[in-house]
Amino acid sequence: YADQIGLLHSDHGQEPEIRLEWAKALMNASVEATRGAEAKSYADEIGRLHSDYDQTPAVRLRWVRALANAAGKADSSSEAKSYADEIGLVHSDHGQEPVVRLEWAQALTYVAEKASTGSEAKSYADEIGRLHSEYDQETGVRLEWAGALLHAAGKATSGAEAKLFANEIGGLSDAYGDEPHIRLEWAKALMNAVILELMSQASNRNLIRRWMMDVDALLPEESGTDWESVLQARKTVETFLRDSR
């Protein structure tokens, strides 16, 4: 279907409005792609539209979104990182636009998700942190930063390591107004630390209970569906601690 739009574009004056729809269709193709390389091929087509014509912001946005989709579908963190780096080049070459920066941060979060270790994921979270600090400290970028730190906590090798990453999310919450989504990511990271500590051969139950109290302090008065995973994990840990006395 995108190719048919391309034929319309070539046959009828190469109008900007049709070109934008062509870019949108190619971006949708990247959403439906099953592999990162496939999504990247559609992003490259949008990139050629962008370079061959007017380099319009609307086409550029679809280009970087397709690249972010490719990062999300990549088979490895290194592949995903190569797509994130391309968004970084678009960002530097075309005015450092906030919408492009947000897609860059999203792509780096995908990279962190595909990392094999907590320290590797943390390095990608740090890249998002630099984007946040070097530009306008945008809320969207900050949320991606917290999300990447949560991935790092989920890939940590010990409760202590996961707790360090959780503490960094807590630092974001303290510094930027206790935003609900970041508080949720903080609680999830703390629960990762609790579970890793619980699974260790020399688990410290006093430490676990202290960290559980930290989670309790973050719980909102009315927990929506977003908090279900935290509440369920907390219930499972409490049951285990009670039954294993």
Backbone as JSON, one array per atom type, in Angstrom:
{
  "sequence": "YADQIGLLHSDHGQEPEIRLEWAKALMNASVEATRGAEAKSYADEIGRLHSDYDQTPAVRLRWVRALANAAGKADSSSEAKSYADEIGLVHSDHGQEPVVRLEWAQALTYVAEKASTGSEAKSYADEIGRLHSEYDQETGVRLEWAGALLHAAGKATSGAEAKLFANEIGGLSDAYGDEPHIRLEWAKALMNAVILELMSQASNRNLIRRWMMDVDALLPEESGTDWESVLQARKTVETFLRDSR",
  "N": [[0.83, -1.21, 0.0], [1.95, 1.24, 0.74], [3.76, 1.49, -1.33], [2.03, 1.96, -3.46], [1.15, 4.51, -2.86], [3.54, 5.78, -3.29], [3.71, 5.53, -6.09], [1.58, 7.17, -6.85], [2.64, 9.57, -5.98], [4.88, 9.91, -7.65], [3.66, 10.04, -10.11], [2.02, 12.25, -10.13], [2.98, 14.97, -9.76], [4.5, 15.04, -7.43], [3.6, 15.9, -4.86], [3.75, 17.62, -1.7], [1.87, 16.91, 0.3], [1.03, 14.34, -0.4], [3.45, 13.09, -0.25], [3.93, 13.17, 2.49], [1.91, 11.45, 3.41], [2.84, 9.13, 2.27], [5.2, 8.8, 3.71], [4.03, 8.37, 6.23], [2.7, 5.95, 5.78], [4.86, 4.25, 5.32], [6.04, 4.4, 7.81], [4.04, 3.14, 9.31], [4.35, 0.63, 8.22], [6.79, -0.03, 9.35], [6.0, -0.38, 11.96], [4.54, -2.73, 11.77], [6.47, -4.52, 11.04], [8.45, -7.48, 11.52], [11.05, -7.84, 12.24], [14.02, -6.09, 13.26], [15.75, -5.27, 11.17], [14.06, -5.29, 8.96], [12.19, -3.28, 9.64], [14.01, -1.21, 9.71], [14.66, -0.97, 6.99], [12.35, 0.21, 5.96], [12.41, 2.6, 7.34], [14.69, 3.68, 6.15], [13.71, 4.18, 3.6], [11.97, 6.28, 4.13], [13.87, 8.1, 4.99], [15.2, 8.6, 2.58], [13.15, 9.89, 1.18], [13.03, 12.17, 2.76], [15.6, 13.33, 2.36], [15.68, 13.65, -0.41], [13.78, 15.51, -1.03], [12.17, 18.08, 0.6], [13.11, 18.03, 3.19], [11.31, 18.13, 5.39], [9.9, 18.8, 8.65], [7.74, 17.1, 9.39], [8.0, 14.78, 7.83], [10.5, 14.06, 8.69], [10.0, 13.42, 11.37], [8.48, 11.08, 11.07], [10.44, 9.48, 10.02], [12.34, 9.19, 12.15], [10.71, 7.95, 14.0], [10.22, 5.54, 12.74], [12.79, 4.52, 12.82], [13.07, 4.25, 15.58], [11.13, 2.29, 15.98], [12.44, 0.22, 14.66], [14.57, -0.14, 16.42], [13.18, -1.14, 18.61], [12.47, -3.64, 17.65], [14.76, -4.96, 17.2], [17.27, -7.58, 17.25], [19.26, -7.63, 19.11], [21.05, -5.77, 21.64], [23.16, -4.33, 20.55], [22.47, -4.09, 17.86], [20.09, -2.63, 18.11], [21.16, -0.34, 19.28], [22.62, 0.74, 17.17], [20.57, 1.72, 15.56], [19.44, 3.6, 17.26], [21.58, 5.35, 17.4], [21.51, 6.36, 14.82], [19.23, 7.94, 14.94], [20.23, 9.83, 16.68], [22.08, 11.09, 14.98], [20.33, 12.27, 13.13], [19.11, 14.04, 14.88], [21.26, 15.75, 15.54], [21.89, 16.79, 13.05], [19.68, 18.19, 12.18], [18.62, 20.43, 13.66], [18.25, 19.7, 16.34], [15.7, 18.92, 17.41], [13.0, 18.78, 19.77], [11.04, 16.71, 19.46], [12.38, 14.82, 17.98], [14.44, 14.25, 19.73], [13.03, 13.01, 21.8], [12.22, 10.63, 20.54], [14.73, 9.54, 20.19], [15.49, 9.1, 22.84], [13.51, 7.2, 23.46], [14.29, 5.11, 21.77], [16.77, 4.49, 22.91], [15.88, 3.5, 25.34], [14.71, 1.14, 24.47], [17.06, -0.12, 23.72], [18.28, -0.47, 26.22], [16.45, -2.26, 27.29], [17.08, -4.53, 25.84], [19.59, -5.14, 26.68], [22.18, -7.23, 28.06], [23.12, -7.26, 30.65], [22.81, -5.65, 33.87], [24.6, -3.5, 34.21], [25.25, -2.87, 31.59], [22.74, -2.03, 30.6], [22.43, 0.15, 32.28], [24.36, 1.89, 31.25], [23.15, 2.79, 28.92], [20.92, 4.03, 29.97], [22.27, 6.12, 31.19], [23.02, 7.57, 28.94], [20.57, 8.57, 28.11], [20.11, 10.15, 30.31], [22.05, 12.11, 29.93], [21.03, 13.34, 27.63], [18.77, 14.43, 28.79], [19.84, 16.25, 30.67], [21.47, 17.93, 29.15], [19.84, 19.29, 27.47], [16.56, 20.34, 27.59], [15.53, 19.21, 29.9], [13.2, 17.64, 29.59], [9.96, 16.29, 30.25], [9.09, 13.91, 28.95], [11.51, 12.75, 28.09], [12.66, 12.34, 30.56], [10.96, 10.4, 31.65], [11.58, 8.25, 29.97], [14.21, 7.89, 30.75], [13.9, 7.03, 33.4], [12.57, 4.64, 32.81], [14.57, 3.2, 31.45], [16.41, 2.89, 33.51], [14.9, 1.23, 35.13], [14.88, -1.08, 33.55], [17.57, -1.69, 33.82], [17.65, -2.33, 36.55], [16.09, -4.61, 36.47], [17.79, -6.35, 35.2], [19.87, -6.69, 36.86], [22.42, -8.32, 38.84], [22.29, -8.76, 41.5], [20.53, -8.05, 44.57], [21.53, -5.77, 45.8], [22.76, -4.4, 43.69], [20.54, -3.88, 42.03], [19.14, -2.25, 43.78], [20.74, 0.04, 43.82], [20.24, 1.05, 41.25], [17.53, 1.49, 41.49], [17.63, 3.5, 43.41], [18.6, 5.59, 41.86], [16.43, 6.15, 40.24], [14.76, 7.02, 42.23], [16.12, 9.34, 42.91], [15.54, 10.9, 40.67], [12.81, 11.2, 41.06], [12.78, 12.67, 43.44], [14.04, 14.99, 42.6], [12.46, 16.08, 40.59], [9.78, 16.55, 41.27], [8.2, 14.36, 42.17], [6.79, 12.72, 40.24], [4.02, 10.77, 39.14], [4.37, 8.53, 37.35], [7.1, 8.09, 37.39], [7.43, 7.51, 40.07], [6.11, 5.07, 40.13], [7.85, 3.52, 38.5], [10.05, 3.56, 40.14], [9.11, 2.11, 42.38], [8.74, -0.4, 41.15], [11.38, -1.02, 40.48], [12.49, -1.2, 43.03], [11.1, -3.45, 43.95], [12.23, -5.34, 42.25], [14.78, -5.38, 43.34], [14.19, -6.4, 45.88], [13.25, -9.0, 45.24], [15.49, -10.14, 44.01], [17.26, -10.1, 46.16], [15.89, -11.79, 47.87], [16.15, -14.17, 46.49], [18.8, -14.76, 46.7], [21.52, -16.72, 48.05], [22.38, -16.01, 50.55], [20.37, -14.4, 51.74], [19.18, -11.38, 53.2], [16.87, -10.92, 55.48], [15.98, -8.81, 57.06], [16.87, -6.65, 55.58], [15.36, -7.02, 53.3], [12.77, -6.58, 54.33], [13.05, -3.9, 55.04], [13.38, -2.7, 52.56], [10.92, -3.36, 51.48], [9.29, -1.76, 53.04], [10.06, 0.68, 52.0], [8.9, 0.46, 49.48], [6.21, 0.4, 50.24], [5.92, 3.0, 51.13], [5.79, 4.35, 48.79], [3.43, 3.66, 47.59], [0.39, 4.72, 46.16], [-2.62, 6.33, 47.46], [-4.88, 5.35, 46.2], [-4.52, 2.66, 44.29], [-4.09, 2.17, 40.94], [-4.6, 0.15, 37.95], [-2.05, 0.1, 36.89], [-0.39, -0.37, 38.99], [-0.69, -2.98, 39.69], [1.16, -5.07, 39.18], [3.22, -4.46, 40.96], [1.89, -4.65, 43.45], [1.12, -7.33, 43.39], [3.59, -8.62, 43.29], [4.61, -7.79, 45.73], [2.8, -9.01, 47.5], [3.36, -11.69, 46.97], [5.99, -11.9, 47.91], [5.63, -11.33, 50.64], [4.02, -13.51, 51.38], [5.81, -15.61, 50.94], [7.81, -15.0, 52.81], [6.37, -15.27, 55.19], [5.56, -17.98, 55.13], [7.93, -19.31, 55.19], [9.09, -19.08, 57.63]],
  "CA": [[0.0, 0.0, 0.0], [2.85, 2.38, 0.73], [4.33, 1.6, -2.68], [1.03, 2.58, -4.32], [1.21, 5.95, -2.6], [4.73, 6.23, -3.99], [3.39, 5.67, -7.51], [0.79, 8.4, -6.97], [3.55, 10.69, -5.78], [5.73, 10.1, -8.84], [2.86, 10.27, -11.33], [1.15, 13.43, -10.05], [3.56, 16.23, -9.32], [5.33, 14.92, -6.22], [3.03, 16.88, -3.92], [4.18, 17.42, -0.31], [0.85, 16.24, 1.1], [1.09, 12.91, -0.72], [4.73, 12.61, 0.27], [3.76, 12.95, 3.92], [1.13, 10.22, 3.58], [3.76, 8.05, 1.91], [6.07, 8.61, 4.89], [3.21, 7.79, 7.29], [2.46, 4.55, 5.45], [6.11, 3.52, 5.55], [6.21, 4.29, 9.26], [3.14, 2.07, 9.74], [4.99, -0.63, 7.82], [7.82, -0.33, 10.35], [5.29, -0.88, 13.15], [4.11, -4.1, 11.49], [7.63, -5.36, 10.73], [8.74, -8.49, 12.54], [12.47, -7.79, 12.6], [14.59, -4.74, 13.24], [16.3, -4.96, 9.85], [12.94, -4.98, 8.08], [11.72, -1.94, 10.02], [15.05, -0.25, 9.3], [14.57, -0.75, 5.55], [11.27, 1.17, 5.74], [12.93, 3.89, 7.82], [15.61, 4.18, 5.13], [12.91, 4.75, 2.51], [11.52, 7.61, 4.58], [15.06, 8.94, 4.98], [15.45, 9.04, 1.21], [12.15, 10.92, 0.9], [13.44, 13.37, 3.49], [16.79, 13.94, 1.74], [15.47, 13.95, -1.83], [12.83, 16.59, -1.22], [12.25, 19.35, 1.33], [13.57, 17.81, 4.57], [10.27, 18.72, 6.24], [9.84, 18.23, 10.0], [6.75, 16.03, 9.51], [8.61, 13.57, 7.27], [11.62, 13.72, 9.57], [9.44, 12.77, 12.55], [8.16, 9.69, 10.71], [11.73, 8.8, 9.82], [12.93, 8.78, 13.42], [9.81, 6.99, 14.64], [10.48, 4.25, 12.11], [14.06, 4.05, 13.37], [12.8, 3.79, 16.95], [10.46, 0.99, 15.83], [13.48, -0.75, 14.33], [15.3, -0.43, 17.66], [12.33, -1.98, 19.44], [12.34, -4.97, 17.06], [16.11, -5.48, 16.96], [17.57, -8.87, 17.88], [20.29, -7.48, 20.13], [21.25, -4.39, 22.07], [24.09, -3.67, 19.63], [21.7, -3.72, 16.67], [19.19, -1.55, 18.51], [21.96, 0.86, 19.51], [22.97, 1.34, 15.87], [19.42, 2.49, 15.09], [19.35, 4.77, 18.13], [22.64, 6.28, 16.99], [21.07, 7.07, 13.61], [18.34, 9.02, 15.38], [21.12, 10.86, 17.21], [22.62, 11.85, 13.85], [19.25, 13.12, 12.64], [18.96, 15.09, 15.89], [22.35, 16.73, 15.44], [21.93, 17.38, 11.71], [18.45, 18.9, 11.81], [18.06, 21.39, 14.6], [18.08, 19.22, 17.72], [14.28, 19.11, 17.71], [12.53, 18.01, 20.92], [10.33, 15.49, 19.08], [13.41, 13.85, 17.58], [15.15, 13.88, 20.95], [12.2, 12.06, 22.52], [12.34, 9.34, 19.85], [16.08, 9.06, 20.5], [15.42, 8.55, 24.2], [12.71, 5.98, 23.4], [15.13, 4.07, 21.17], [17.77, 4.08, 23.91], [15.19, 2.66, 26.31], [14.64, -0.18, 23.84], [18.4, -0.71, 23.8], [18.44, -0.91, 27.61], [15.61, -3.44, 27.47], [17.73, -5.67, 25.2], [20.92, -5.34, 27.26], [22.35, -8.53, 28.71], [23.46, -7.07, 32.06], [22.36, -4.4, 34.46], [25.56, -2.42, 33.97], [25.11, -2.43, 30.2], [21.51, -1.24, 30.52], [22.68, 1.41, 32.97], [25.12, 2.79, 30.37], [22.2, 3.41, 27.99], [20.16, 4.98, 30.79], [23.11, 7.3, 31.37], [22.94, 8.36, 27.7], [19.31, 9.32, 28.18], [20.32, 11.18, 31.34], [22.79, 13.23, 29.33], [20.07, 14.07, 26.8], [17.89, 15.17, 29.69], [20.54, 17.35, 31.33], [22.11, 18.83, 28.19], [18.84, 20.06, 26.74], [15.54, 21.08, 28.33], [14.99, 18.42, 31.01], [11.82, 17.4, 29.2], [9.28, 15.23, 30.99], [9.1, 12.68, 28.18], [12.86, 12.18, 28.15], [12.86, 11.91, 31.94], [10.25, 9.14, 31.81], [12.39, 7.22, 29.31], [15.38, 7.7, 31.61], [13.46, 6.16, 34.49], [12.28, 3.33, 32.26], [15.83, 2.51, 31.17], [16.96, 2.49, 34.81], [14.13, 0.07, 35.57], [15.42, -2.24, 32.82], [18.85, -2.01, 34.46], [17.33, -3.02, 37.81], [15.57, -5.92, 36.13], [18.88, -7.19, 34.7], [20.94, -6.69, 37.86], [22.82, -9.65, 39.31], [22.09, -8.86, 42.95], [19.61, -7.07, 45.13], [22.25, -4.52, 46.07], [22.93, -3.67, 42.42], [19.22, -3.38, 41.63], [18.79, -1.15, 44.68], [21.46, 1.23, 43.35], [19.52, 1.6, 40.11], [16.27, 2.02, 42.04], [17.94, 4.77, 44.07], [18.73, 6.64, 40.85], [15.07, 6.56, 39.88], [14.31, 7.81, 43.37], [16.71, 10.67, 42.79], [14.74, 11.64, 39.68], [11.54, 11.55, 41.69], [13.02, 13.74, 44.4], [14.5, 16.22, 41.94], [11.53, 16.62, 39.6], [8.4, 16.74, 41.68], [7.44, 13.16, 42.55], [5.85, 12.41, 39.16], [3.44, 9.45, 39.41], [4.93, 7.44, 36.55], [8.46, 7.81, 37.88], [7.26, 6.84, 41.36], [5.78, 3.68, 39.82], [9.07, 2.86, 38.05], [10.88, 3.43, 41.35], [8.57, 0.99, 43.15], [9.04, -1.64, 40.42], [12.81, -1.29, 40.63], [12.68, -1.66, 44.41], [10.63, -4.84, 44.04], [13.26, -6.17, 41.62], [15.84, -5.54, 44.33], [13.68, -7.3, 46.91], [13.17, -10.37, 44.73], [16.87, -10.63, 43.84], [17.81, -10.37, 47.5], [15.19, -12.96, 48.39], [16.64, -15.35, 45.78], [20.22, -15.0, 46.97], [21.75, -17.78, 49.03], [22.57, -15.41, 51.88], [19.45, -13.27, 51.76], [19.04, -10.66, 54.46], [15.43, -10.66, 55.6], [15.78, -7.47, 57.59], [17.05, -5.75, 54.45], [14.18, -7.18, 52.45], [11.64, -5.89, 54.95], [13.29, -2.46, 54.95], [13.09, -2.29, 51.18], [9.47, -3.46, 51.32], [8.74, -0.54, 53.64], [10.29, 1.75, 51.01], [7.86, 0.29, 48.47], [4.94, 0.81, 50.85], [5.89, 4.47, 51.21], [5.53, 4.87, 47.45], [2.1, 3.27, 47.13], [-0.61, 5.79, 46.23], [-3.8, 6.01, 48.25], [-5.71, 4.5, 45.35], [-3.63, 2.05, 43.31], [-4.75, 1.78, 39.71], [-4.15, -1.1, 37.33], [-0.61, 0.18, 36.65], [0.32, -0.82, 40.19], [-1.03, -4.37, 40.0], [2.35, -5.92, 39.21], [3.93, -4.17, 42.21], [1.12, -5.19, 44.55], [1.17, -8.79, 43.33], [4.94, -9.04, 43.69], [4.73, -7.56, 47.16], [2.01, -10.05, 48.16], [4.09, -12.96, 46.83], [7.13, -11.87, 48.82], [5.12, -11.43, 52.0], [3.59, -14.89, 51.58], [7.01, -16.45, 51.06], [8.47, -14.73, 54.1], [5.55, -15.83, 56.27], [5.52, -19.43, 55.07], [9.26, -19.89, 55.36], [9.6, -18.8, 58.97]],
  "C": [[0.86, 1.26, 0.0], [3.44, 2.59, -0.66], [3.33, 2.22, -3.65], [0.98, 4.09, -4.1], [2.44, 6.53, -3.31], [4.5, 6.41, -5.47], [2.54, 6.92, -7.75], [1.69, 9.62, -6.9], [4.36, 10.95, -7.04], [4.92, 10.48, -10.07], [2.12, 11.6, -11.32], [1.81, 14.59, -9.32], [4.34, 16.2, -8.03], [4.9, 15.93, -5.14], [3.45, 16.58, -2.48], [3.17, 16.67, 0.53], [0.85, 14.73, 0.85], [2.39, 12.31, -0.18], [4.64, 12.32, 1.77], [2.97, 11.68, 4.18], [1.99, 9.0, 3.23], [4.67, 7.73, 3.11], [5.28, 7.96, 6.03], [2.98, 6.3, 7.04], [3.71, 3.71, 5.67], [6.38, 3.38, 7.04], [5.29, 3.2, 9.82], [3.69, 0.7, 9.37], [6.06, -1.02, 8.83], [7.2, -0.85, 11.64], [4.95, -2.35, 12.97], [5.27, -5.05, 11.21], [7.89, -6.34, 11.87], [10.19, -8.47, 12.99], [12.97, -6.36, 12.51], [15.09, -4.34, 11.87], [15.2, -4.6, 8.87], [12.41, -3.58, 8.37], [12.72, -0.88, 9.58], [14.97, 0.03, 7.8], [13.46, 0.25, 5.22], [11.69, 2.57, 6.22], [13.86, 4.5, 6.78], [14.86, 4.78, 3.95], [12.4, 6.14, 2.88], [12.7, 8.57, 4.58], [15.38, 9.45, 3.58], [14.43, 10.08, 0.78], [12.57, 12.25, 1.52], [14.6, 14.06, 2.77], [16.55, 14.37, 0.3], [14.56, 15.14, -2.05], [13.1, 17.74, -0.25], [12.73, 19.22, 2.78], [12.58, 18.43, 5.57], [10.24, 18.04, 7.61], [8.88, 17.05, 10.11], [7.3, 14.72, 8.95], [9.75, 13.1, 8.17], [11.13, 12.98, 10.82], [9.09, 11.31, 12.25], [9.42, 8.86, 10.51], [12.28, 8.29, 11.16], [12.01, 7.82, 14.18], [9.99, 5.6, 14.05], [11.8, 3.67, 12.61], [13.88, 3.56, 14.81], [12.06, 2.46, 16.92], [11.47, -0.1, 15.51], [14.27, -1.13, 15.58], [14.49, -1.36, 18.55], [12.22, -3.41, 18.94], [13.69, -5.62, 16.79], [16.33, -6.78, 17.73], [18.58, -8.75, 19.01], [20.41, -6.01, 20.51], [22.18, -3.64, 21.11], [23.37, -3.24, 18.35], [20.79, -2.54, 16.99], [19.96, -0.25, 18.71], [22.35, 1.53, 18.2], [21.82, 2.16, 15.32], [19.22, 3.74, 15.96], [20.39, 5.81, 17.74], [22.25, 7.03, 15.72], [20.1, 8.19, 13.97], [19.18, 10.17, 15.96], [21.72, 11.71, 16.11], [21.56, 12.78, 13.26], [19.06, 14.31, 13.59], [20.02, 16.16, 15.73], [22.35, 17.46, 14.1], [20.76, 18.29, 11.4], [17.83, 19.63, 12.99], [17.8, 20.92, 16.01], [16.64, 19.4, 18.21], [13.84, 18.24, 18.89], [11.83, 16.7, 20.54], [11.3, 14.41, 18.64], [14.17, 13.35, 18.81], [14.34, 12.86, 21.75], [12.26, 10.68, 21.87], [13.72, 8.71, 20.09], [16.09, 8.41, 21.89], [14.61, 7.25, 24.23], [13.54, 4.82, 22.83], [16.18, 3.58, 22.15], [17.14, 3.23, 25.02], [15.02, 1.24, 25.76], [15.99, -0.89, 23.91], [18.64, -1.26, 25.21], [17.64, -2.18, 27.87], [16.28, -4.7, 26.91], [19.12, -5.95, 25.75], [20.98, -6.68, 27.98], [22.68, -8.42, 30.19], [22.9, -5.75, 32.56], [23.3, -3.25, 34.17], [25.49, -1.93, 32.54], [23.86, -1.57, 30.04], [21.69, 0.12, 31.18], [23.44, 2.39, 32.08], [24.19, 3.48, 29.37], [21.28, 4.38, 28.73], [20.95, 6.26, 30.99], [23.1, 8.18, 30.12], [21.67, 9.19, 27.69], [19.43, 10.44, 29.21], [21.07, 12.38, 30.79], [21.89, 14.04, 28.4], [19.2, 14.97, 27.66], [18.6, 16.4, 30.25], [21.09, 18.37, 30.35], [21.1, 19.68, 27.42], [17.82, 20.66, 27.72], [14.91, 20.31, 29.48], [13.5, 18.12, 30.79], [11.23, 16.19, 29.93], [9.34, 13.9, 30.24], [10.44, 11.99, 28.21], [13.13, 11.64, 29.55], [12.15, 10.56, 32.21], [11.0, 7.99, 31.15], [13.63, 6.89, 30.15], [15.02, 6.75, 32.76], [13.18, 4.75, 34.0], [13.53, 2.53, 31.97], [16.5, 2.07, 32.47], [16.21, 1.3, 35.38], [14.6, -1.19, 34.85], [16.76, -2.66, 33.44], [18.62, -2.77, 35.76], [16.85, -4.44, 37.54], [16.64, -6.89, 35.66], [20.06, -7.26, 35.68], [21.23, -8.12, 38.32], [22.64, -9.82, 40.82], [21.08, -7.82, 43.4], [20.28, -5.73, 45.36], [22.43, -3.7, 44.8], [21.6, -3.08, 41.96], [18.81, -2.2, 42.5], [19.51, 0.13, 44.29], [20.73, 1.88, 42.18], [18.17, 2.17, 40.55], [16.5, 3.38, 42.7], [18.07, 5.91, 43.06], [17.35, 7.1, 40.37], [14.48, 7.41, 41.0], [14.87, 9.22, 43.35], [15.98, 11.52, 41.77], [13.42, 12.1, 40.29], [11.71, 12.71, 42.66], [13.34, 15.07, 43.72], [13.44, 16.88, 41.07], [10.07, 16.46, 40.0], [7.57, 15.49, 41.89], [6.37, 12.83, 41.5], [5.33, 10.98, 39.31], [4.08, 8.32, 38.63], [6.33, 7.08, 37.03], [8.39, 7.12, 39.24], [6.93, 5.36, 41.15], [7.03, 2.91, 39.38], [10.02, 2.62, 39.23], [10.43, 2.22, 42.18], [8.88, -0.34, 42.47], [10.51, -2.01, 40.57], [13.14, -1.78, 42.04], [12.22, -3.11, 44.58], [11.59, -5.79, 43.34], [14.39, -6.43, 42.61], [15.42, -6.52, 45.42], [13.73, -8.75, 46.44], [14.56, -10.95, 44.53], [17.51, -10.95, 45.18], [17.18, -11.62, 48.09], [15.74, -14.25, 47.76], [18.1, -15.68, 46.09], [20.39, -16.03, 48.08], [21.9, -17.23, 50.44], [21.66, -14.19, 52.01], [19.31, -12.69, 53.17], [17.58, -10.24, 54.61], [15.14, -9.29, 56.19], [15.91, -6.43, 56.48], [15.84, -5.81, 53.53], [12.99, -6.42, 53.03], [11.81, -4.38, 54.91], [12.97, -1.94, 53.55], [11.58, -2.38, 50.89], [8.77, -2.24, 51.94], [8.93, 0.65, 52.72], [9.23, 1.68, 49.91], [6.52, 0.78, 49.01], [4.8, 2.33, 50.91], [5.57, 5.1, 49.86], [4.12, 4.59, 46.96], [1.13, 4.45, 47.23], [-1.81, 5.36, 47.06], [-4.75, 5.1, 47.49], [-4.82, 3.95, 44.23], [-4.43, 1.61, 42.09], [-4.17, 0.49, 39.15], [-2.64, -1.08, 37.07], [0.19, -0.39, 37.82], [0.09, -2.3, 40.5], [0.2, -5.26, 40.08], [3.15, -5.71, 40.48], [3.21, -4.82, 43.38], [1.18, -6.72, 44.57], [2.53, -9.31, 43.76], [5.12, -8.88, 45.2], [3.99, -8.65, 47.95], [2.74, -11.39, 48.11], [5.27, -13.02, 47.79], [6.68, -12.02, 50.27], [4.69, -12.85, 52.32], [4.79, -15.81, 51.77], [7.69, -16.26, 52.41], [7.69, -15.34, 55.26], [5.62, -17.35, 56.28], [6.86, -20.08, 55.32], [9.88, -19.58, 56.71], [10.04, -20.09, 59.67]]
}
